Amino acid sequence: MPLIRGVLVSYCGLTCEFCRAYSGMGGRCRGCDAHAEECEFAKCVRRKGVVTCLSCAEFPCRLHREGFEWESEELGKVAWKPFSDVLLEYFSRLSRRVEERASGNSGSS
């Protein structure tokens, strides 16, 4: 799992303290690397060669909007969608503003 400015950040973009898997195990989680073969976010990040989903140009993508189901020994079956639709919409708007500023457009949305 990436360490960014001293904080462990999961592949999907959550910090451990806000992760349902981590909190569901009372802080005894083995970390994302222990689930990297089952986690679609981890597979995607590794395939694209980015640090976390947050550093991907396509974030938030379909996988973040839809999530996925996986199963682990520790947690059983998990429906994994780390961010709410409201937060994903915020990220999308923020990304559009950054792109507009980078291209020199000052359009508002």
C-alpha positions, 0 to 999 in steps of 0.5 A, a space after each residue: 500500500 502506498 504511503 503518501 505524506 506519512 499516511 497509508 492510502 489504499 489503492 482505491 483512495 481511502 485512508 485506513 482509518 476510513 476503510 470498512 475492511 480495516 475498521 471491521 477488523 478492529 484495526 487488525 487488517 493485513 492491508 490492501 496488499 493482502 487482498 490485491 489479487 481479489 481487489 479490482 481497484 488494486 488490479 487496475 492500479 497495478 495494471 495502469 502503473 499509478 500509485 492509487 486511483 486518486 492519481 489516475 487521470 480516469 478517476 472517478 471511473 466506472 469501477 468507482 461508480 459501480 463498485 464490485 463484490 469480493 469475498 475474503 476469509 476475514 470479512 466474508 462477502 463484501 460489496 466494495 464501493 468506497 466513495 458515495 455518489 455525492 463524493 464521486 460527483 464532487 471529484 468529477 466537478 473538481 477534475 473538470 475545473 482543473 482541466 479547464 484551468 489547465 487548458 486556459 478556459 475559465 468556464 464554470 459548471 
